[in-house]
Amino acid sequence: MVLLLLGLLVTGWGYWNATRDPIVREATLSVAGLSEKHAPLRVLLLSDIHVVGPDMPPERLRRIVSQLNRLKPDLVLIAGDLVSERRLATHIYTPPEIIPPLAGFETQFGVVATLGNHDHWYGSAELETELHRHGIEVLRNRAIERGPLVIIGVDDDFTDHDDVPATFAQLAQLPAKPRLLLTHSPDIVPELPEPVAAVFAGHTHCGQIVLPLYGPISYLSRYGNRFACGAIDDAGQRVFVGAGLGTSIMPLRFGALPDVWLVTLQAGKSALQD
């Protein structure tokens, strides 16, 4: 009986962690080539939203978007895994239910997304259609100009949909503006043919379940903890990896709370301040 009660308490604690409002983590990044006219520029990173029951219904996502609008982001980047098809779900939502809350963002330069492994497993065609219908740009191995920036979107590495060389080859056709790279898994960073101002990614969930003494069960990265979580300087390449809003496999979190990143870009020589 005691073990049962303890198990229920631990499960309840993990579910409470999973459904808490996201922590807003902030950093300031000086970016060479960013015009003073557009600086400072606030970039908001969301990842691993995983809209699914019971922990992330569309109503919760709509409330989170409303809260994040108070941060006044200029640009919102979504680093994949908008959906989930997990077996333990109490409800699997459709793209027309999942995407509309994300259309509630109020930004100067819009919302840009890449797809994650769960998006591909779920079925990306209808999801992409719904994203486009709500004005959200989907980048699958494609680079675009958006305001004072060039955004490079590399498709999901975990499901082998990425093509870094082909994506970077497009840059010759775009203006020489500061470049941000958006992707689901940060594992593509060592493959980049040249540095960018910053890489924005998710996928690792910062471990999602981080056990005392043992640590995270897994980061699902072939590089171990190299790109595990947070603001990273990888041999001079700035990388931001979000813990995500939702959960994978189980609607529980321990030691890795939901979060988003708000990165303020300033004009000047490249440098990072947490």
Secondary structure, DSSP 4 states (H G I P E B T S, - for coil): -HHHHHHHHHHHHHHHHHTSPPEEEEEEEEETT--TTT-SEEEEEE----BBBTTB-HHHHHHHHHHHGGG--SEEEEES--B---TT-SBPPPHHHHSGGGGG---SS-EEEE--HHHHHH-HHHHHHHHHHTT-EE-SSEEEEETTEEEEEE--TTTT---HHHHHHGGGGS-S--EEEEES-GGGGGG-SS--SEEEE-SSGGGSBEETTTEES----TTTTTT-SEEEEETTEEEEE---SS-SSSS--BS---EEEEEEEEESS-EEE-
